[in-house]
Amino acid sequence: MDRDPRIVIAEDDPLLREGLASLLRAESIQVVATAGTPEGALEAIDEYRPDTAIFDVRMPPTHTDEGIRAAVEARRRHPGLAVLVLSAHVEQSFATELLSDGVGRVGYLLKERVGRVEEFLEALERVASGGTVIDPEVVVQLFTRAHRDTRLERLTPREREVLALMAEGLGNSAIAERLVITEGAVHKHIRSVFAKLDLSPADRVDRRVTAVLRYLEDTRSRSR
């Protein structure tokens, strides 16, 4: 990383918590504190003012959504805080809540991604640098579950591919390389995606994040 972030880790599983800390320290990344409870994490963030916090979604006492709620509260207290959330399963309603401010500096990964060290570190770097990262498996499930939404049906297969890669946090040049097309073609597809999803250039939000949120919101409404 160009500038190693100072990190707080919130994870109730002591083995995973210490494993994450050891992994990051081995990469010369400063872990300023670890916590096993949401309250402990918030106290550490208030005290150490880290650049980035890593949260488990399910934490004590009920192991439902305490972690994600603590992450939302941490960003409320410290608006510049980058947050990377780890979850054992795809829980898109939680992702929606965390992403809804539309300001970036947020990531949502499945825990299995941590075992792919290079991918995990790359995602952490993107989030710490101000980007947004959503696990590819989350994107796959969103496409599968949300395909009946009329706005989404406006997208061509290629536009769906571009949006999926946008959701993974890839920039235009990386998308072009992945799809073996020109950057100009990528830019054209992205403009079309924004238009078909009714996202105006005048909107004061990250349109890439908002486009992905359309999938998250649609999926959550269908599950009620």
TORKOL-4160 file (C-alpha; in steps of 0.2 Angstrom, whole numbers, padded with zeros to 4 digits, m for minus):
224
<pt num="1" X="0000" Y="0000" Z="0000"/>
<pt num="2" X="0006" Y="0018" Z="m0004"/>
<pt num="3" X="0001" Y="0023" Z="0014"/>
<pt num="4" X="m0001" Y="0009" Z="0027"/>
<pt num="5" X="m0018" Y="0012" Z="0036"/>
<pt num="6" X="m0019" Y="0011" Z="0055"/>
<pt num="7" X="m0032" Y="m0003" Z="0058"/>
<pt num="8" X="m0044" Y="m0009" Z="0071"/>
<pt num="9" X="m0051" Y="m0026" Z="0070"/>
<pt num="10" X="m0068" Y="m0031" Z="0077"/>
<pt num="11" X="m0070" Y="m0050" Z="0076"/>
<pt num="12" X="m0077" Y="m0061" Z="0090"/>
<pt num="13" X="m0068" Y="m0077" Z="0085"/>
<pt num="14" X="m0051" Y="m0075" Z="0093"/>
<pt num="15" X="m0043" Y="m0087" Z="0081"/>
<pt num="16" X="m0049" Y="m0077" Z="0066"/>
<pt num="17" X="m0046" Y="m0060" Z="0075"/>
<pt num="18" X="m0028" Y="m0064" Z="0079"/>
<pt num="19" X="m0025" Y="m0072" Z="0062"/>
<pt num="20" X="m0031" Y="m0056" Z="0053"/>
<pt num="21" X="m0020" Y="m0046" Z="0065"/>
<pt num="22" X="m0005" Y="m0057" Z="0061"/>
<pt num="23" X="m0008" Y="m0057" Z="0042"/>
<pt num="24" X="m0008" Y="m0038" Z="0042"/>
<pt num="25" X="0007" Y="m0035" Z="0053"/>
<pt num="26" X="0016" Y="m0047" Z="0042"/>
<pt num="27" X="0013" Y="m0035" Z="0028"/>
<pt num="28" X="0019" Y="m0021" Z="0039"/>
<pt num="29" X="0002" Y="m0014" Z="0042"/>
<pt num="30" X="m0001" Y="m0006" Z="0059"/>
<pt num="31" X="m0015" Y="m0015" Z="0069"/>
<pt num="32" X="m0018" Y="m0002" Z="0083"/>
<pt num="33" X="m0031" Y="m0013" Z="0092"/>
<pt num="34" X="m0042" Y="m0028" Z="0091"/>
<pt num="35" X="m0059" Y="m0031" Z="0099"/>
<pt num="36" X="m0071" Y="m0045" Z="0102"/>
<pt num="37" X="m0087" Y="m0035" Z="0105"/>
<pt num="38" X="m0095" Y="m0021" Z="0095"/>
<pt num="39" X="m0093" Y="m0010" Z="0111"/>
<pt num="40" X="m0075" Y="m0014" Z="0112"/>
<pt num="41" X="m0073" Y="m0010" Z="0094"/>
<pt num="42" X="m0081" Y="0007" Z="0095"/>
<pt num="43" X="m0071" Y="0012" Z="0111"/>
<pt num="44" X="m0055" Y="0007" Z="0101"/>
<pt num="45" X="m0060" Y="0018" Z="0086"/>
<pt num="46" X="m0064" Y="0032" Z="0097"/>
<pt num="47" X="m0048" Y="0031" Z="0106"/>
<pt num="48" X="m0036" Y="0027" Z="0092"/>
<pt num="49" X="m0044" Y="0036" Z="0077"/>
<pt num="50" X="m0039" Y="0023" Z="0064"/>
<pt num="51" X="m0040" Y="0025" Z="0046"/>
<pt num="52" X="m0048" Y="0009" Z="0043"/>
<pt num="53" X="m0059" Y="m0004" Z="0053"/>
<pt num="54" X="m0063" Y="m0022" Z="0049"/>
<pt num="55" X="m0079" Y="m0028" Z="0056"/>
<pt num="56" X="m0087" Y="m0045" Z="0057"/>
<pt num="57" X="m0106" Y="m0044" Z="0053"/>
<pt num="58" X="m0112" Y="m0056" Z="0067"/>
<pt num="59" X="m0105" Y="m0052" Z="0084"/>
<pt num="60" X="m0111" Y="m0054" Z="0102"/>
<pt num="61" X="m0123" Y="m0054" Z="0111"/>
<pt num="62" X="m0135" Y="m0061" Z="0098"/>
<pt num="63" X="m0124" Y="m0064" Z="0083"/>
<pt num="64" X="m0136" Y="m0056" Z="0071"/>
<pt num="65" X="m0132" Y="m0039" Z="0065"/>
<pt num="66" X="m0122" Y="m0031" Z="0079"/>
<pt num="67" X="m0106" Y="m0030" Z="0069"/>
<pt num="68" X="m0114" Y="m0021" Z="0054"/>
<pt num="69" X="m0123" Y="m0009" Z="0066"/>
<pt num="70" X="m0107" Y="m0005" Z="0075"/>
<pt num="71" X="m0099" Y="m0001" Z="0058"/>
<pt num="72" X="m0113" Y="0011" Z="0053"/>
<pt num="73" X="m0111" Y="0019" Z="0070"/>
<pt num="74" X="m0092" Y="0020" Z="0068"/>
<pt num="75" X="m0094" Y="0029" Z="0051"/>
<pt num="76" X="m0107" Y="0041" Z="0059"/>
<pt num="77" X="m0095" Y="0046" Z="0073"/>
<pt num="78" X="m0080" Y="0046" Z="0061"/>
<pt num="79" X="m0086" Y="0051" Z="0044"/>
<pt num="80" X="m0069" Y="0048" Z="0036"/>
<pt num="81" X="m0067" Y="0030" Z="0042"/>
<pt num="82" X="m0064" Y="0017" Z="0029"/>
<pt num="83" X="m0074" Y="0001" Z="0034"/>
<pt num="84" X="m0072" Y="m0017" Z="0027"/>
<pt num="85" X="m0085" Y="m0029" Z="0033"/>
<pt num="86" X="m0083" Y="m0048" Z="0033"/>
<pt num="87" X="m0097" Y="m0060" Z="0033"/>
<pt num="88" X="m0099" Y="m0079" Z="0032"/>
<pt num="89" X="m0114" Y="m0078" Z="0021"/>
<pt num="90" X="m0121" Y="m0066" Z="0008"/>
<pt num="91" X="m0132" Y="m0054" Z="0018"/>
<pt num="92" X="m0137" Y="m0040" Z="0006"/>
<pt num="93" X="m0149" Y="m0031" Z="0018"/>
<pt num="94" X="m0134" Y="m0027" Z="0029"/>
<pt num="95" X="m0123" Y="m0022" Z="0014"/>
<pt num="96" X="m0137" Y="m0010" Z="0009"/>
<pt num="97" X="m0137" Y="m0002" Z="0026"/>
<pt num="98" X="m0118" Y="0001" Z="0026"/>
<pt num="99" X="m0117" Y="0007" Z="0008"/>
<pt num="100" X="m0132" Y="0018" Z="0009"/>
<pt num="101" X="m0123" Y="0034" Z="0013"/>
<pt num="102" X="m0115" Y="0033" Z="m0005"/>
<pt num="103" X="m0098" Y="0041" Z="0000"/>
<pt num="104" X="m0087" Y="0026" Z="m0003"/>
<pt num="105" X="m0073" Y="0020" Z="0008"/>
<pt num="106" X="m0082" Y="0004" Z="0011"/>
<pt num="107" X="m0080" Y="m0015" Z="0007"/>
<pt num="108" X="m0091" Y="m0030" Z="0009"/>
<pt num="109" X="m0082" Y="m0047" Z="0008"/>
<pt num="110" X="m0086" Y="m0065" Z="0012"/>
<pt num="111" X="m0074" Y="m0072" Z="0025"/>
<pt num="112" X="m0068" Y="m0085" Z="0013"/>
<pt num="113" X="m0059" Y="m0071" Z="0003"/>
<pt num="114" X="m0047" Y="m0068" Z="0018"/>
<pt num="115" X="m0039" Y="m0085" Z="0014"/>
<pt num="116" X="m0035" Y="m0078" Z="m0004"/>
<pt num="117" X="m0022" Y="m0066" Z="0004"/>
<pt num="118" X="m0018" Y="m0056" Z="m0012"/>
<pt num="119" X="m0036" Y="m0053" Z="m0016"/>
<pt num="120" X="m0040" Y="m0048" Z="0002"/>
<pt num="121" X="m0025" Y="m0036" Z="0003"/>
<pt num="122" X="m0030" Y="m0028" Z="m0013"/>
<pt num="123" X="m0048" Y="m0026" Z="m0007"/>
<pt num="124" X="m0042" Y="m0018" Z="0009"/>
<pt num="125" X="m0031" Y="m0006" Z="m0001"/>
<pt num="126" X="m0045" Y="m0001" Z="m0012"/>
<pt num="127" X="m0056" Y="0003" Z="0003"/>
<pt num="128" X="m0042" Y="0012" Z="0012"/>
<pt num="129" X="m0039" Y="0022" Z="m0003"/>
<pt num="130" X="m0057" Y="0028" Z="m0004"/>
<pt num="131" X="m0065" Y="0015" Z="m0016"/>
<pt num="132" X="m0079" Y="0003" Z="m0014"/>
<pt num="133" X="m0077" Y="m0016" Z="m0015"/>
<pt num="134" X="m0091" Y="m0029" Z="m0015"/>
<pt num="135" X="m0087" Y="m0047" Z="m0015"/>
<pt num="136" X="m0090" Y="m0055" Z="m0033"/>
<pt num="137" X="m0101" Y="m0069" Z="m0025"/>
<pt num="138" X="m0112" Y="m0055" Z="m0018"/>
<pt num="139" X="m0114" Y="m0048" Z="m0036"/>
<pt num="140" X="m0118" Y="m0065" Z="m0043"/>
<pt num="141" X="m0132" Y="m0068" Z="m0031"/>
<pt num="142" X="m0139" Y="m0050" Z="m0034"/>
<pt num="143" X="m0139" Y="m0053" Z="m0052"/>
<pt num="144" X="m0148" Y="m0070" Z="m0050"/>
<pt num="145" X="m0161" Y="m0064" Z="m0038"/>
<pt num="146" X="m0165" Y="m0047" Z="m0045"/>
<pt num="147" X="m0167" Y="m0051" Z="m0063"/>
<pt num="148" X="m0185" Y="m0047" Z="m0064"/>
<pt num="149" X="m0184" Y="m0028" Z="m0059"/>
<pt num="150" X="m0189" Y="m0018" Z="m0074"/>
<pt num="151" X="m0175" Y="m0006" Z="m0073"/>
<pt num="152" X="m0162" Y="m0020" Z="m0073"/>
<pt num="153" X="m0170" Y="m0028" Z="m0088"/>
<pt num="154" X="m0165" Y="m0013" Z="m0098"/>
<pt num="155" X="m0147" Y="m0018" Z="m0097"/>
<pt num="156" X="m0139" Y="m0028" Z="m0110"/>
<pt num="157" X="m0128" Y="m0043" Z="m0106"/>
<pt num="158" X="m0112" Y="m0033" Z="m0109"/>
<pt num="159" X="m0119" Y="m0019" Z="m0098"/>
<pt num="160" X="m0122" Y="m0032" Z="m0084"/>
<pt num="161" X="m0105" Y="m0038" Z="m0085"/>
<pt num="162" X="m0098" Y="m0020" Z="m0084"/>
<pt num="163" X="m0109" Y="m0017" Z="m0069"/>
<pt num="164" X="m0103" Y="m0033" Z="m0060"/>
<pt num="165" X="m0085" Y="m0028" Z="m0062"/>
<pt num="166" X="m0089" Y="m0010" Z="m0056"/>
<pt num="167" X="m0096" Y="m0018" Z="m0041"/>
<pt num="168" X="m0080" Y="m0028" Z="m0038"/>
<pt num="169" X="m0072" Y="m0011" Z="m0037"/>
<pt num="170" X="m0063" Y="m0012" Z="m0054"/>
<pt num="171" X="m0059" Y="0005" Z="m0063"/>
<pt num="172" X="m0062" Y="0007" Z="m0081"/>
<pt num="173" X="m0045" Y="0002" Z="m0087"/>
<pt num="174" X="m0046" Y="m0014" Z="m0077"/>
<pt num="175" X="m0063" Y="m0018" Z="m0084"/>
<pt num="176" X="m0057" Y="m0015" Z="m0101"/>
<pt num="177" X="m0043" Y="m0027" Z="m0098"/>
<pt num="178" X="m0054" Y="m0040" Z="m0091"/>
<pt num="179" X="m0067" Y="m0040" Z="m0105"/>
<pt num="180" X="m0054" Y="m0037" Z="m0118"/>
<pt num="181" X="m0062" Y="m0021" Z="m0125"/>
<pt num="182" X="m0056" Y="m0003" Z="m0126"/>
<pt num="183" X="m0058" Y="0009" Z="m0112"/>
<pt num="184" X="m0069" Y="0020" Z="m0123"/>
<pt num="185" X="m0081" Y="0005" Z="m0125"/>
<pt num="186" X="m0081" Y="0003" Z="m0106"/>
<pt num="187" X="m0085" Y="0022" Z="m0104"/>
<pt num="188" X="m0099" Y="0020" Z="m0116"/>
<pt num="189" X="m0106" Y="0005" Z="m0107"/>
<pt num="190" X="m0105" Y="0014" Z="m0090"/>
<pt num="191" X="m0114" Y="0029" Z="m0097"/>
<pt num="192" X="m0128" Y="0018" Z="m0104"/>
<pt num="193" X="m0129" Y="0009" Z="m0087"/>
<pt num="194" X="m0131" Y="0025" Z="m0078"/>
<pt num="195" X="m0144" Y="0031" Z="m0090"/>
<pt num="196" X="m0155" Y="0015" Z="m0090"/>
<pt num="197" X="m0154" Y="0015" Z="m0071"/>
<pt num="198" X="m0160" Y="0033" Z="m0070"/>
<pt num="199" X="m0144" Y="0040" Z="m0062"/>
<pt num="200" X="m0141" Y="0058" Z="m0066"/>
<pt num="201" X="m0124" Y="0066" Z="m0068"/>
<pt num="202" X="m0131" Y="0080" Z="m0056"/>
<pt num="203" X="m0133" Y="0067" Z="m0042"/>
<pt num="204" X="m0121" Y="0071" Z="m0028"/>
<pt num="205" X="m0117" Y="0053" Z="m0024"/>
<pt num="206" X="m0106" Y="0040" Z="m0031"/>
<pt num="207" X="m0116" Y="0033" Z="m0046"/>
<pt num="208" X="m0106" Y="0017" Z="m0046"/>
<pt num="209" X="m0111" Y="0014" Z="m0028"/>
<pt num="210" X="m0129" Y="0019" Z="m0032"/>
<pt num="211" X="m0130" Y="0007" Z="m0047"/>
<pt num="212" X="m0125" Y="m0008" Z="m0036"/>
<pt num="213" X="m0137" Y="m0002" Z="m0022"/>
<pt num="214" X="m0151" Y="m0004" Z="m0034"/>
<pt num="215" X="m0148" Y="m0023" Z="m0034"/>
<pt num="216" X="m0146" Y="m0023" Z="m0016"/>
<pt num="217" X="m0162" Y="m0014" Z="m0012"/>
<pt num="218" X="m0172" Y="m0024" Z="m0025"/>
<pt num="219" X="m0166" Y="m0040" Z="m0017"/>
<pt num="220" X="m0171" Y="m0035" Z="0000"/>
<pt num="221" X="m0188" Y="m0029" Z="m0005"/>
<pt num="222" X="m0192" Y="m0046" Z="m0013"/>
<pt num="223" X="m0186" Y="m0055" Z="0003"/>
<pt num="224" X="m0199" Y="m0047" Z="0014"/>
